[in-house]
Amino acid sequence: MSECISGQREQKWVLVPAAGGHPNDYLIKPENDTGLCLDQHYSTSGPTTLLRAWQCTGVLNQRWIISVGPTANTIMNARSVWCLDQSHADNNTVPTSTVVAWPRCHLQDNQQWFNGVR
C-alpha cells in the first residue's frame, strides 16, 4: 500500500454489487476498471492473509460484505468471514502499509474503513 495521494486513480477503489449476492455483498475493483478485483488468496490448505488484485470472476473469495457503521465500515470476506485489517508492527502499536485479511474481526480502528476523503 502506498501513501494516499489525492486524485490518484490507482488508489481509488469502487464497490460493485455482486450478482446474486447478499444486499451488502460487493466486488471491490480499481476505479480505472482493469478487470481485476480484490481477492483473498486461498492455498491448498485454506484461506491466507494475502490480498491481491486478481482477474475478476465473482467467486466468493472476491466478494466482500460491507457492514456500515455510524462512523466507519467493516469489510469482511464472504468466503472466509475474515476482516480487512491494516497490519501493525512493534507489538501492535505502529501501523504498517500492509492490508491483510485477518481471521479475527475485532472491529478496532485498524479494521474500520471510510468512504470518501477524511
Secondary structure, 3 states (H helix, E strand, C coil): CCCCCCCCHHHCEEEEECCCCCCCEEEEEECCCCCEEEEEEEECCEEEEEEEEEECCCCHHHEEEEEECCCCEEEEECCCCCEEEEEEECCCCEEEEEEEEECCCCCCHHHCECCCCC
